Amino acid sequence: MGRTVEIVREARMENVAELRDFVWEAARREGADEEACFDLKLAVDEACTNIVEHGYAGLPPGPIVVTFQREADRLIVTIRDHARPFDPEAVPPPDLESDWPERPVRGLGWHLIRRTMDEVSLASDGERGNRLTLVKSCNPIKQETRSTKET
Amino acid sequence: MEITTAQKDNALLVTITGTIDAMAIETLSATLSEQIRQGKTRMVADFGQVDYINSAGLRALLVALKDTQRKGGDFRLAGVQENVKRALELAGFTSLFKIFPDAEAGVASYSS
């Protein structure tokens, strides 16, 4: 199992850039390719923006905890918060086909998370809050940082 | 994010620099809607210096496209970088927007 790095920030919009860049840099350090790094950055951005905008709407902002870990060729990000639980089933599937007059302007964020990630899972309970897990498979990925830092 | 506008021939060139995310949206949307209100409905957004866009930014582009086209204009993109292009593709936006290699070609597209 790879090293885990973590960042904790208050759920405010001005902190979202730091959270997404933290994951982008961690993925780069692990040798992930440009597209995988971008995809993780975008997915973390969408998830955290959603937590700030909807999860904590009307509530005092609590912490967002983002962890990054590499397991073999899988890059795993977890995002934890104590906001209102998010129900992805309530998000209508995006319309990617229709021409501009019919194209809806909402619902894109969750779609981008699903499109960019290989696995997405969400768990919520009253005590521990919400935990979103994002997995990006990444191949090939460099091995040398791992062997040198873990010995 | 920074945004400037300049009239070029038949088009309004909107030059955007930096990151288009939820923090930038208010400025971007306000600038675009004010220009459209003033009748500048033939726009080219120069994305040559835009390094990142998320769904909030994509929504603002879609709103600008709808608002300009409803008034007989268009909202065209130019100089789109790799990361932004990927976001446009993931969102299914590449079929909605006319995309040009650079600002000059975008502006010229309104003259032909």
Boltz contact constraints between the chains, C-beta under 6 A:
constraints:
  - contact:
      token1: [A, 13]
      token2: [B, 22]
      max_distance: 6.0
  - contact:
      token1: [A, 13]
      token2: [B, 23]
      max_distance: 6.0
  - contact:
      token1: [A, 38]
      token2: [B, 83]
      max_distance: 6.0
  - contact:
      token1: [A, 45]
      token2: [B, 54]
      max_distance: 6.0
  - contact:
      token1: [A, 46]
      token2: [B, 55]
      max_distance: 6.0
  - contact:
      token1: [A, 49]
      token2: [B, 22]
      max_distance: 6.0
  - contact:
      token1: [A, 96]
      token2: [B, 92]
      max_distance: 6.0
  - contact:
      token1: [A, 100]
      token2: [B, 65]
      max_distance: 6.0
  - contact:
      token1: [A, 100]
      token2: [B, 66]
      max_distance: 6.0
  - contact:
      token1: [A, 100]
      token2: [B, 96]
      max_distance: 6.0
  - contact:
      token1: [A, 105]
      token2: [B, 59]
      max_distance: 6.0
  - contact:
      token1: [A, 105]
      token2: [B, 62]
      max_distance: 6.0
  - contact:
      token1: [A, 105]
      token2: [B, 63]
      max_distance: 6.0
  - contact:
      token1: [A, 108]
      token2: [B, 55]
      max_distance: 6.0
  - contact:
      token1: [A, 108]
      token2: [B, 58]
      max_distance: 6.0
  - contact:
      token1: [A, 108]
      token2: [B, 91]
      max_distance: 6.0
  - contact:
      token1: [A, 109]
      token2: [B, 55]
      max_distance: 6.0
  - contact:
      token1: [A, 112]
      token2: [B, 55]
      max_distance: 6.0
  - contact:
      token1: [A, 112]
      token2: [B, 90]
      max_distance: 6.0
  - contact:
      token1: [A, 115]
      token2: [B, 90]
      max_distance: 6.0
